[in-house]
Amino acid sequence: MKNNALLLLFILFTQILISQNIELLSPIQKKLYEFETVQVKPEFPGGNEKFLEYVQTDLKKLNVDKNDQGQISANFIVEMNGSLTNVKISKDSGIKIRKRLKEILEDSPKWLPGEHEGYHVRTKVKFNF
């Protein structure tokens, strides 16, 4: 009987410790926001110029002339932790460019996440190159 009581106390104690480590999301954080609607826009460290420099430096390794690329746009989500997910590249660019650009974006340094009402939020971004 004493062992059962100790086991029960141990289980309750561990459950309390585990439940304290779970961060609940606010209703604001559960929503996916459009870029235009967030109060603080997500941003690549250093801004748009550094982002373009980051992408173009890697794309130059493919020896692709900017005039041959056509209009390239990328859609992705900047997560609350700054990582990029759901990366999609426009279809009017070449397959080689699409594939490499997707890899570049997925390997991107973490962004500064979008903020809304004081919370970091998931934000959809469309970027034209």
ChimeraX commands (.cxc) that place a marker at each C-alpha (Angstrom):
marker #1 position 0.00,0.00,0.00 radius 0.5
marker #1 position 2.84,2.36,0.89 radius 0.5
marker #1 position 4.54,1.62,-2.46 radius 0.5
marker #1 position 1.33,2.44,-4.33 radius 0.5
marker #1 position 1.04,5.78,-2.53 radius 0.5
marker #1 position 4.66,6.63,-3.35 radius 0.5
marker #1 position 4.14,5.67,-6.98 radius 0.5
marker #1 position 1.03,7.85,-7.17 radius 0.5
marker #1 position 2.90,10.82,-5.64 radius 0.5
marker #1 position 5.79,10.31,-8.07 radius 0.5
marker #1 position 3.42,10.24,-11.06 radius 0.5
marker #1 position 1.62,13.38,-9.88 radius 0.5
marker #1 position 4.91,15.20,-9.24 radius 0.5
marker #1 position 6.29,14.38,-12.70 radius 0.5
marker #1 position 3.00,15.37,-14.33 radius 0.5
marker #1 position 3.16,18.76,-12.62 radius 0.5
marker #1 position 6.75,19.29,-13.79 radius 0.5
marker #1 position 5.89,18.33,-17.36 radius 0.5
marker #1 position 2.80,20.54,-17.51 radius 0.5
marker #1 position 4.81,23.57,-16.35 radius 0.5
marker #1 position 7.10,23.28,-19.38 radius 0.5
marker #1 position 4.28,23.44,-21.92 radius 0.5
marker #1 position 3.79,26.90,-23.39 radius 0.5
marker #1 position 0.25,27.54,-24.48 radius 0.5
marker #1 position -0.27,29.64,-27.58 radius 0.5
marker #1 position -2.51,32.65,-27.39 radius 0.5
marker #1 position -5.38,32.84,-29.90 radius 0.5
marker #1 position -3.34,35.51,-31.71 radius 0.5
marker #1 position -0.43,33.09,-32.20 radius 0.5
marker #1 position -2.63,30.30,-33.55 radius 0.5
marker #1 position -3.54,32.35,-36.64 radius 0.5
marker #1 position -1.52,32.61,-39.86 radius 0.5
marker #1 position -1.21,36.28,-40.83 radius 0.5
marker #1 position -0.78,37.96,-44.19 radius 0.5
marker #1 position 2.30,40.17,-44.46 radius 0.5
marker #1 position 0.20,43.32,-44.85 radius 0.5
marker #1 position -1.86,42.70,-41.70 radius 0.5
marker #1 position 0.83,42.20,-39.05 radius 0.5
marker #1 position 1.83,45.19,-36.98 radius 0.5
marker #1 position 5.57,44.41,-37.16 radius 0.5
marker #1 position 6.66,42.83,-40.46 radius 0.5
marker #1 position 9.02,39.85,-40.47 radius 0.5
marker #1 position 12.47,40.79,-41.69 radius 0.5
marker #1 position 15.69,39.14,-42.78 radius 0.5
marker #1 position 18.57,40.14,-40.47 radius 0.5
marker #1 position 19.94,43.31,-42.05 radius 0.5
marker #1 position 16.82,44.02,-44.12 radius 0.5
marker #1 position 15.73,43.42,-47.71 radius 0.5
marker #1 position 19.06,44.47,-49.23 radius 0.5
marker #1 position 20.94,41.86,-47.21 radius 0.5
marker #1 position 18.32,39.26,-48.13 radius 0.5
marker #1 position 18.73,39.99,-51.86 radius 0.5
marker #1 position 22.49,39.90,-51.44 radius 0.5
marker #1 position 22.24,36.54,-49.62 radius 0.5
marker #1 position 20.08,35.02,-52.39 radius 0.5
marker #1 position 21.88,36.54,-55.38 radius 0.5
marker #1 position 25.34,35.56,-54.12 radius 0.5
marker #1 position 24.29,31.92,-54.13 radius 0.5
marker #1 position 22.36,32.12,-57.42 radius 0.5
marker #1 position 25.42,33.60,-59.17 radius 0.5
marker #1 position 27.13,30.27,-58.58 radius 0.5
marker #1 position 24.64,28.79,-61.09 radius 0.5
marker #1 position 25.96,31.20,-63.77 radius 0.5
marker #1 position 22.45,32.42,-64.56 radius 0.5
marker #1 position 22.01,35.79,-66.21 radius 0.5
marker #1 position 19.37,37.91,-64.44 radius 0.5
marker #1 position 17.78,38.65,-67.83 radius 0.5
marker #1 position 17.31,34.91,-68.47 radius 0.5
marker #1 position 15.55,34.30,-65.17 radius 0.5
marker #1 position 12.30,36.09,-65.90 radius 0.5
marker #1 position 10.25,37.27,-62.96 radius 0.5
marker #1 position 10.85,35.05,-59.94 radius 0.5
marker #1 position 8.68,35.20,-56.87 radius 0.5
marker #1 position 8.84,33.16,-53.71 radius 0.5
marker #1 position 6.07,32.51,-51.22 radius 0.5
marker #1 position 6.91,31.26,-47.76 radius 0.5
marker #1 position 5.89,31.42,-44.12 radius 0.5
marker #1 position 8.10,33.03,-41.50 radius 0.5
marker #1 position 7.43,30.99,-38.37 radius 0.5
marker #1 position 7.35,32.37,-34.81 radius 0.5
marker #1 position 10.94,31.17,-34.30 radius 0.5
marker #1 position 12.14,32.92,-37.51 radius 0.5
marker #1 position 12.55,29.82,-39.66 radius 0.5
marker #1 position 11.06,29.63,-43.17 radius 0.5
marker #1 position 8.56,26.92,-44.11 radius 0.5
marker #1 position 6.19,26.15,-47.02 radius 0.5
marker #1 position 8.60,27.63,-49.56 radius 0.5
marker #1 position 7.11,27.82,-53.06 radius 0.5
marker #1 position 8.79,29.37,-56.09 radius 0.5
marker #1 position 6.96,30.79,-59.14 radius 0.5
marker #1 position 6.72,28.55,-62.18 radius 0.5
marker #1 position 7.92,31.09,-64.73 radius 0.5
marker #1 position 11.52,30.61,-63.64 radius 0.5
marker #1 position 13.72,27.75,-64.82 radius 0.5
marker #1 position 13.62,24.41,-63.00 radius 0.5
marker #1 position 17.27,24.71,-61.99 radius 0.5
marker #1 position 16.68,28.16,-60.50 radius 0.5
marker #1 position 13.45,27.12,-58.77 radius 0.5
marker #1 position 15.08,24.15,-57.13 radius 0.5
marker #1 position 18.18,26.08,-55.99 radius 0.5
marker #1 position 16.22,29.10,-54.78 radius 0.5
marker #1 position 13.99,26.85,-52.71 radius 0.5
marker #1 position 17.09,25.29,-51.12 radius 0.5
marker #1 position 18.59,28.72,-50.46 radius 0.5
marker #1 position 15.43,29.92,-48.73 radius 0.5
marker #1 position 15.00,26.75,-46.69 radius 0.5
marker #1 position 18.62,27.12,-45.49 radius 0.5
marker #1 position 18.20,30.83,-44.82 radius 0.5
marker #1 position 19.37,32.30,-41.52 radius 0.5
marker #1 position 16.49,32.83,-39.14 radius 0.5
marker #1 position 14.41,35.91,-39.77 radius 0.5
marker #1 position 13.09,38.34,-37.22 radius 0.5
marker #1 position 9.51,37.05,-36.90 radius 0.5
marker #1 position 6.41,39.11,-37.46 radius 0.5
marker #1 position 4.64,40.51,-34.42 radius 0.5
marker #1 position 1.01,41.24,-33.77 radius 0.5
marker #1 position -0.41,42.64,-30.55 radius 0.5
marker #1 position 2.88,41.94,-28.78 radius 0.5
marker #1 position 3.17,38.29,-29.86 radius 0.5
marker #1 position 5.46,36.64,-32.41 radius 0.5
marker #1 position 3.20,35.26,-35.14 radius 0.5
marker #1 position 3.39,33.11,-38.26 radius 0.5
marker #1 position 3.38,35.35,-41.33 radius 0.5
marker #1 position 2.95,34.67,-45.06 radius 0.5
marker #1 position 5.50,36.47,-47.20 radius 0.5
marker #1 position 5.71,36.98,-50.97 radius 0.5
marker #1 position 9.03,38.22,-52.29 radius 0.5
marker #1 position 9.81,39.18,-55.89 radius 0.5
marker #1 position 13.35,38.89,-57.24 radius 0.5
marker link #1:1,2 radius 0.2
marker link #1:2,3 radius 0.2
marker link #1:3,4 radius 0.2
marker link #1:4,5 radius 0.2
marker link #1:5,6 radius 0.2
marker link #1:6,7 radius 0.2
marker link #1:7,8 radius 0.2
marker link #1:8,9 radius 0.2
marker link #1:9,10 radius 0.2
marker link #1:10,11 radius 0.2
marker link #1:11,12 radius 0.2
marker link #1:12,13 radius 0.2
marker link #1:13,14 radius 0.2
marker link #1:14,15 radius 0.2
marker link #1:15,16 radius 0.2
marker link #1:16,17 radius 0.2
marker link #1:17,18 radius 0.2
marker link #1:18,19 radius 0.2
marker link #1:19,20 radius 0.2
marker link #1:20,21 radius 0.2
marker link #1:21,22 radius 0.2
marker link #1:22,23 radius 0.2
marker link #1:23,24 radius 0.2
marker link #1:24,25 radius 0.2
marker link #1:25,26 radius 0.2
marker link #1:26,27 radius 0.2
marker link #1:27,28 radius 0.2
marker link #1:28,29 radius 0.2
marker link #1:29,30 radius 0.2
marker link #1:30,31 radius 0.2
marker link #1:31,32 radius 0.2
marker link #1:32,33 radius 0.2
marker link #1:33,34 radius 0.2
marker link #1:34,35 radius 0.2
marker link #1:35,36 radius 0.2
marker link #1:36,37 radius 0.2
marker link #1:37,38 radius 0.2
marker link #1:38,39 radius 0.2
marker link #1:39,40 radius 0.2
marker link #1:40,41 radius 0.2
marker link #1:41,42 radius 0.2
marker link #1:42,43 radius 0.2
marker link #1:43,44 radius 0.2
marker link #1:44,45 radius 0.2
marker link #1:45,46 radius 0.2
marker link #1:46,47 radius 0.2
marker link #1:47,48 radius 0.2
marker link #1:48,49 radius 0.2
marker link #1:49,50 radius 0.2
marker link #1:50,51 radius 0.2
marker link #1:51,52 radius 0.2
marker link #1:52,53 radius 0.2
marker link #1:53,54 radius 0.2
marker link #1:54,55 radius 0.2
marker link #1:55,56 radius 0.2
marker link #1:56,57 radius 0.2
marker link #1:57,58 radius 0.2
marker link #1:58,59 radius 0.2
marker link #1:59,60 radius 0.2
marker link #1:60,61 radius 0.2
marker link #1:61,62 radius 0.2
marker link #1:62,63 radius 0.2
marker link #1:63,64 radius 0.2
marker link #1:64,65 radius 0.2
marker link #1:65,66 radius 0.2
marker link #1:66,67 radius 0.2
marker link #1:67,68 radius 0.2
marker link #1:68,69 radius 0.2
marker link #1:69,70 radius 0.2
marker link #1:70,71 radius 0.2
marker link #1:71,72 radius 0.2
marker link #1:72,73 radius 0.2
marker link #1:73,74 radius 0.2
marker link #1:74,75 radius 0.2
marker link #1:75,76 radius 0.2
marker link #1:76,77 radius 0.2
marker link #1:77,78 radius 0.2
marker link #1:78,79 radius 0.2
marker link #1:79,80 radius 0.2
marker link #1:80,81 radius 0.2
marker link #1:81,82 radius 0.2
marker link #1:82,83 radius 0.2
marker link #1:83,84 radius 0.2
marker link #1:84,85 radius 0.2
marker link #1:85,86 radius 0.2
marker link #1:86,87 radius 0.2
marker link #1:87,88 radius 0.2
marker link #1:88,89 radius 0.2
marker link #1:89,90 radius 0.2
marker link #1:90,91 radius 0.2
marker link #1:91,92 radius 0.2
marker link #1:92,93 radius 0.2
marker link #1:93,94 radius 0.2
marker link #1:94,95 radius 0.2
marker link #1:95,96 radius 0.2
marker link #1:96,97 radius 0.2
marker link #1:97,98 radius 0.2
marker link #1:98,99 radius 0.2
marker link #1:99,100 radius 0.2
marker link #1:100,101 radius 0.2
marker link #1:101,102 radius 0.2
marker link #1:102,103 radius 0.2
marker link #1:103,104 radius 0.2
marker link #1:104,105 radius 0.2
marker link #1:105,106 radius 0.2
marker link #1:106,107 radius 0.2
marker link #1:107,108 radius 0.2
marker link #1:108,109 radius 0.2
marker link #1:109,110 radius 0.2
marker link #1:110,111 radius 0.2
marker link #1:111,112 radius 0.2
marker link #1:112,113 radius 0.2
marker link #1:113,114 radius 0.2
marker link #1:114,115 radius 0.2
marker link #1:115,116 radius 0.2
marker link #1:116,117 radius 0.2
marker link #1:117,118 radius 0.2
marker link #1:118,119 radius 0.2
marker link #1:119,120 radius 0.2
marker link #1:120,121 radius 0.2
marker link #1:121,122 radius 0.2
marker link #1:122,123 radius 0.2
marker link #1:123,124 radius 0.2
marker link #1:124,125 radius 0.2
marker link #1:125,126 radius 0.2
marker link #1:126,127 radius 0.2
marker link #1:127,128 radius 0.2
marker link #1:128,129 radius 0.2
view
